[in-house]
Amino acid sequence: MLSHIHKQERNMANKYFPWLLLGQFLVLATTIQAKIPALIVFGDSSVDAGNNNYIPTIARSNFEPYGRDFQGGRATGRFSNGRIATDFISEAIGLKPTIPAYLDPAYNISDFAVGVTFASAATGYDNATSDVLSVIPFWKQLEFYKDYQRRLRDYLGEAKASQTISEALHLISIGTNDFLENYYAIPGRSAEYNISKYEDFLAGIAEGFVMKLYALGARKISLGGLPPMGCMPLERTRNIMNGHDCEERYNTVAFEFNGKLSNLVANLNKELPGIKLIFSNPYYILLHIIRNPSSYGIEVTSMACCGTGMFEMGYACDRNSPFTCTDADKYVFWDAFHPTQKINQIVANYVVKRALIKFD
């Protein structure tokens, strides 16, 4: 099974990546911008711009050295040294260069009308995942979205708000925590489901979420896949028996789950009239960067910039750590779980070029 998956990975890499040198990334903003008036985001720490700052949880990053390369050197609650992928996507489609967090009181509906994220770090499809660190569950993000729609109608009027909602890009990026923070980390779901059945369980939640968005007027939706999560520094640190290489078991799960999400997208496009649902898959581009770092000006793939680079994230990323790197652009990962700003930009540009262009 593993060899079959690895062969598929190689075939996909050969198909898509001969042209993938960093200098060749062209953001097609002018092609897409007229069609998308707003970017509306749901998910986990990959797309949380600071919602967790305003809830009682330890899953936060609103302190140094996070945000040291963000405008003004501010730690906003983004799990990166700077901007995250959705910030770059927003800019690429002709909107603002950053997407604000819905719970941030510094912003109001005039800001949210062109971009907003309801995402919460450490959450997942599974309610049991959000319970681990007491963060915003996936279903609650939909409730925030309903509140957002009410506010948008008050601000823009019924007709304009409905048009904005139908033409806005609704982007979903979630799922890694369900496996690494929940299924493989604590008892419970692993006793209830084997891994394939758990993937099916999560895919069912994803399907239900998309259908609810559709019922609320969303027509342009991007469902994100999982990264090669076995290559995160935290998992490589734990993979002692295999010389701290990528944990292929986790990569296999990500690959298989992405296949199920891709099939889900194909089916819903047939079932829901007027929907334009795409699957945005970061798996291959991230794996390509990790396997071919010099093509992107990257020097370090197995360890993160923050702290020792082996396990630190969140509060363990101490601003006074003498080990934290000076140039994050040479690293794939900022902390043991999250990419650097540079990698976020590469992935965002890839998603725009390979997936979001279909919304034209």
C-alpha positions as CSV (number, residue, x, y, z in Angstrom):
1,M,0.0,0.0,0.0
2,L,2.8,2.4,0.9
3,S,4.7,1.8,-2.2
4,H,1.6,2.4,-4.3
5,I,1.0,5.7,-2.6
6,H,4.6,6.7,-3.0
7,K,4.5,5.9,-6.7
8,Q,1.4,8.1,-7.0
9,E,3.2,10.9,-5.2
10,R,6.1,10.6,-7.7
11,N,3.8,10.6,-10.7
12,M,2.0,13.7,-9.4
13,A,5.3,15.5,-8.7
14,N,6.5,14.7,-12.2
15,K,3.3,16.0,-13.7
16,Y,3.0,19.2,-11.8
17,F,6.4,20.4,-10.6
18,P,9.0,20.7,-13.3
19,W,8.1,24.4,-13.5
20,L,7.9,24.9,-9.7
21,L,10.9,27.2,-9.1
22,L,10.3,30.0,-6.7
23,G,10.9,32.8,-9.2
24,Q,8.3,31.3,-11.5
25,F,5.3,31.8,-9.1
26,L,3.0,34.3,-10.8
27,V,0.0,35.5,-8.8
28,L,-2.9,35.8,-11.1
29,A,-4.7,38.6,-9.3
30,T,-5.9,40.4,-12.3
31,T,-7.6,37.3,-13.7
32,I,-9.6,36.5,-10.6
33,Q,-10.2,39.8,-8.7
34,A,-13.3,40.9,-10.6
35,K,-15.2,37.8,-9.6
36,I,-14.5,37.6,-5.9
37,P,-15.7,40.5,-3.6
38,A,-14.7,38.8,-0.3
39,L,-12.7,36.0,1.2
40,I,-14.5,34.1,4.0
41,V,-12.3,31.6,5.9
42,F,-13.0,28.6,8.2
43,G,-10.5,26.3,9.8
44,D,-7.7,25.8,12.3
45,S,-4.3,27.5,13.0
46,S,-3.3,27.4,9.4
47,V,-5.8,30.2,8.8
48,D,-6.5,31.7,12.3
49,A,-5.5,35.4,12.4
50,G,-6.1,35.8,16.1
51,N,-9.6,34.5,17.1
52,N,-8.0,32.4,19.9
53,N,-6.7,35.6,21.5
54,Y,-10.3,36.3,22.6
55,I,-11.2,32.9,24.1
56,P,-9.9,31.1,27.2
57,T,-7.3,28.7,25.7
58,I,-3.6,28.1,25.8
59,A,-3.6,27.6,22.0
60,R,-2.4,31.1,21.3
61,S,0.5,32.9,19.5
62,N,-0.1,36.6,20.3
63,F,3.4,37.1,21.7
64,E,7.0,37.3,20.5
65,P,8.7,35.9,18.5
66,Y,5.5,35.2,16.6
67,G,4.8,38.0,14.1
68,R,8.3,39.3,14.1
69,D,8.2,39.6,10.3
70,F,4.6,40.8,10.2
71,Q,4.0,44.5,9.4
72,G,5.1,46.4,12.4
73,G,6.6,43.3,14.0
74,R,3.3,42.6,15.7
75,A,2.3,39.2,17.1
76,T,-1.4,39.1,15.9
77,G,-2.3,35.5,16.8
78,R,-1.1,34.1,13.5
79,F,1.0,30.9,14.0
80,S,3.8,32.2,11.9
81,N,6.7,34.7,11.8
82,G,4.5,36.8,9.5
83,R,1.5,36.4,7.2
84,I,-0.4,33.2,6.7
85,A,-1.6,31.7,3.4
86,T,-5.0,33.3,3.4
87,D,-3.5,36.7,3.7
88,F,-1.5,36.1,0.5
89,I,-4.6,34.6,-1.2
90,S,-6.6,37.7,-0.3
91,E,-4.0,39.9,-1.8
92,A,-3.6,37.7,-4.9
93,I,-7.3,38.0,-5.7
94,G,-7.3,41.7,-5.5
95,L,-8.5,42.2,-1.9
96,K,-6.7,43.3,1.2
97,P,-3.2,42.0,2.2
98,T,-4.5,40.6,5.5
99,I,-7.7,38.8,6.6
100,P,-8.9,39.9,10.1
101,A,-10.1,37.6,12.8
102,Y,-13.9,37.9,13.4
103,L,-13.5,38.2,17.2
104,D,-10.9,41.0,17.0
105,P,-12.6,44.1,18.3
106,A,-10.3,46.3,16.3
107,Y,-12.3,45.5,13.2
108,N,-15.9,45.9,12.3
109,I,-18.3,44.9,9.5
110,S,-16.9,47.3,7.0
111,D,-13.6,45.4,7.3
112,F,-15.2,42.0,7.4
113,A,-17.3,42.8,4.3
114,V,-14.2,42.1,2.1
115,G,-12.5,39.4,4.2
116,V,-12.9,37.6,7.5
117,T,-11.7,34.4,9.2
118,F,-13.7,32.5,11.8
119,A,-10.8,30.0,12.2
120,S,-9.5,28.8,15.6
121,A,-6.1,27.2,16.2
122,A,-6.2,23.6,17.5
123,T,-9.7,22.9,16.3
124,G,-10.8,20.2,13.8
125,Y,-13.8,18.7,12.0
126,D,-14.4,16.6,15.1
127,N,-15.9,18.3,18.2
128,A,-13.7,16.1,20.3
129,T,-10.6,17.8,18.8
130,S,-11.8,21.3,19.7
131,D,-12.4,20.0,23.3
132,V,-8.7,19.1,23.8
133,L,-7.6,22.7,24.2
134,S,-11.0,24.4,24.6
135,V,-11.0,26.2,21.3
136,I,-13.8,27.1,18.9
137,P,-15.4,24.0,17.4
138,F,-16.1,23.8,13.7
139,W,-19.9,24.0,14.1
140,K,-19.5,27.2,16.1
141,Q,-17.6,28.8,13.2
142,L,-20.8,28.3,11.1
143,E,-22.8,30.1,13.9
144,F,-20.4,33.0,13.7
145,Y,-20.9,33.0,9.9
146,K,-24.7,33.3,10.3
147,D,-24.1,36.2,12.6
148,Y,-21.8,37.7,10.1
149,Q,-24.4,37.4,7.4
150,R,-27.0,39.2,9.5
151,R,-24.5,42.0,10.1
152,L,-23.6,42.1,6.4
153,R,-27.2,42.5,5.4
154,D,-27.6,45.4,7.9
155,Y,-24.5,47.0,6.4
156,L,-24.9,46.4,2.7
157,G,-28.6,45.8,2.4
158,E,-30.3,42.6,1.5
159,A,-29.6,42.5,-2.2
160,K,-26.0,43.5,-2.1
161,A,-25.2,41.3,0.8
162,S,-26.8,38.2,-0.9
163,Q,-24.7,39.0,-4.0
164,T,-21.5,39.3,-2.0
165,I,-22.2,36.0,-0.2
166,S,-22.9,34.2,-3.5
167,E,-19.8,35.6,-5.2
168,A,-17.4,35.4,-2.2
169,L,-14.8,32.7,-2.0
170,H,-15.5,30.5,1.1
171,L,-12.2,28.8,2.0
172,I,-11.9,25.8,4.4
173,S,-8.6,24.7,5.8
174,I,-8.8,22.1,8.6
175,G,-8.2,18.5,9.6
176,T,-4.6,18.0,10.7
177,N,-5.4,18.4,14.4
178,D,-8.1,15.7,14.2
179,F,-5.3,13.2,13.6
180,L,-2.2,14.5,15.4
181,E,-3.9,16.2,18.3
182,N,-6.8,13.8,18.8
183,Y,-6.8,10.4,17.1
184,Y,-3.2,9.5,17.5
185,A,-2.6,11.5,20.7
186,I,-5.4,10.6,23.2
187,P,-7.6,7.6,23.8
188,G,-11.1,7.8,22.5
189,R,-11.6,8.0,18.8
190,S,-9.0,5.3,18.0
191,A,-11.0,2.9,20.1
192,E,-14.2,3.8,18.3
193,Y,-12.9,3.9,14.7
194,N,-10.1,2.4,12.8
195,I,-8.2,5.0,10.8
196,S,-10.1,4.5,7.6
197,K,-13.5,4.8,9.3
198,Y,-12.3,7.9,11.1
199,E,-11.3,9.5,7.8
200,D,-14.9,8.7,6.6
201,F,-16.3,10.2,9.8
202,L,-14.4,13.4,9.2
203,A,-15.3,13.5,5.5
204,G,-18.9,13.2,6.4
205,I,-18.6,16.3,8.6
206,A,-16.9,18.1,5.8
207,E,-19.7,17.2,3.4
208,G,-22.3,18.4,5.9
209,F,-20.5,21.7,6.4
210,V,-20.3,22.4,2.7
211,M,-24.0,21.6,2.3
212,K,-24.8,24.0,5.1
213,L,-22.7,26.8,3.5
214,Y,-24.6,26.1,0.3
215,A,-27.9,26.4,2.1
216,L,-26.8,29.8,3.4
217,G,-26.0,31.1,-0.1
218,A,-22.4,30.2,-0.6
219,R,-21.6,29.1,-4.2
220,K,-17.8,29.4,-4.5
221,I,-16.1,27.1,-2.0
222,S,-12.6,25.8,-1.6
223,L,-12.2,22.7,0.5
224,G,-8.5,22.3,1.6
225,G,-6.6,19.1,1.9
226,L,-4.1,18.0,4.5
227,P,-0.3,18.7,4.3
228,P,2.2,15.9,4.5
229,M,1.8,16.1,8.3
230,G,4.4,13.4,9.0
231,C,7.1,15.9,7.9
232,M,6.3,18.4,10.6
233,P,9.3,18.9,12.9
234,L,7.4,17.6,15.9
235,E,6.6,14.3,14.2
236,R,10.2,14.0,12.9
237,T,11.5,14.6,16.4
238,R,9.4,11.7,17.6
239,N,10.4,9.4,14.7
240,I,13.6,8.3,16.4
241,M,13.6,4.7,15.0
242,N,13.7,6.0,11.4
243,G,16.5,8.6,11.9
244,H,14.1,11.5,12.4
245,D,12.8,11.2,8.8
246,C,9.2,12.1,7.9
247,E,6.7,9.8,9.6
248,E,5.3,8.0,6.6
249,R,2.4,6.6,8.4
250,Y,1.0,10.1,8.9
251,N,1.8,11.1,5.4
252,T,-0.1,8.1,4.1
253,V,-3.2,9.1,6.2
254,A,-3.0,12.6,4.8
255,F,-2.8,11.2,1.3
256,E,-5.7,8.9,1.7
257,F,-7.9,11.5,3.4
258,N,-7.2,13.9,0.6
259,G,-8.4,11.4,-1.9
260,K,-11.7,11.1,0.0
261,L,-12.1,14.9,0.1
262,S,-11.4,15.0,-3.6
263,N,-14.1,12.5,-4.3
264,L,-16.4,14.4,-2.0
265,V,-15.9,17.5,-4.0
266,A,-16.6,15.7,-7.3
267,N,-19.8,14.3,-5.9
268,L,-21.1,17.6,-4.5
269,N,-20.4,19.4,-7.7
270,K,-22.8,17.0,-9.4
271,E,-25.5,17.1,-6.6
272,L,-25.7,20.8,-5.7
273,P,-27.0,23.1,-8.6
274,G,-25.0,26.2,-9.2
275,I,-22.1,25.3,-6.7
276,K,-18.5,25.7,-7.8
277,L,-16.6,23.6,-5.2
278,I,-12.9,23.0,-5.7
279,F,-10.3,20.9,-3.8
280,S,-7.2,22.9,-2.8
281,N,-4.5,20.4,-2.1
282,P,-1.3,21.7,-0.3
283,Y,0.2,18.2,0.0
284,Y,2.3,18.0,-3.2
285,I,3.7,21.5,-3.1
286,L,4.8,21.2,0.5
287,L,6.3,17.8,-0.1
288,H,8.1,19.1,-3.1
289,I,9.6,22.0,-1.1
290,I,10.7,19.5,1.6
291,R,12.3,17.2,-0.9
292,N,13.8,19.9,-3.1
293,P,14.6,22.8,-0.7
294,S,17.4,24.3,-2.7
295,S,15.0,25.1,-5.5
296,Y,13.2,27.5,-3.2
297,G,16.2,29.0,-1.4
298,I,15.5,26.8,1.7
299,E,18.3,25.4,3.8
300,V,16.5,23.6,6.7
301,T,13.5,21.3,6.3
302,S,13.6,18.9,9.3
303,M,13.7,21.5,12.1
304,A,11.8,24.7,12.8
305,C,13.1,28.2,13.3
306,C,11.7,28.8,16.7
307,G,13.6,27.5,19.7
308,T,15.5,24.3,19.2
309,G,13.3,23.6,16.2
310,M,12.3,20.1,17.5
311,F,9.1,20.5,19.5
312,E,8.3,24.2,20.3
313,M,5.1,25.8,19.4
314,G,2.7,28.2,21.1
315,Y,3.9,29.3,24.5
316,A,7.0,27.0,24.2
317,C,8.3,29.4,21.6
318,D,10.1,31.6,24.0
319,R,11.1,35.0,22.7
320,N,14.3,34.8,24.8
321,S,15.4,31.4,23.4
322,P,19.0,31.7,22.2
323,F,18.3,28.9,19.6
324,T,15.7,30.7,17.5
325,C,17.0,31.3,14.0
326,T,17.7,34.8,12.7
327,D,16.4,34.2,9.1
328,A,13.1,32.4,8.9
329,D,13.2,32.5,5.1
330,K,15.8,29.7,5.1
331,Y,13.3,27.4,6.9
332,V,10.2,25.5,5.8
333,F,8.8,25.6,9.4
334,W,8.5,28.5,11.8
335,D,7.5,26.4,14.8
336,A,7.3,22.6,15.1
337,F,3.8,22.6,13.5
338,H,3.5,25.6,11.2
339,P,5.2,26.9,8.1
340,T,7.2,30.2,7.8
341,Q,5.7,33.2,6.1
342,K,7.8,32.4,3.0
343,I,6.3,28.9,2.7
344,N,2.9,30.3,3.3
345,Q,3.3,32.6,0.3
346,I,4.6,29.8,-1.9
347,V,1.7,27.6,-1.0
348,A,-0.8,30.4,-1.4
349,N,0.5,31.3,-4.8
350,Y,0.4,27.6,-5.8
351,V,-3.2,27.3,-4.7
352,V,-4.2,30.4,-6.6
353,K,-2.4,29.2,-9.8
354,R,-3.5,25.6,-9.6
355,A,-7.0,25.7,-8.0
356,L,-8.5,29.1,-7.4
357,I,-8.0,30.1,-11.0
358,K,-11.0,27.8,-11.7
359,F,-13.2,30.5,-10.2
360,D,-12.6,32.7,-13.2
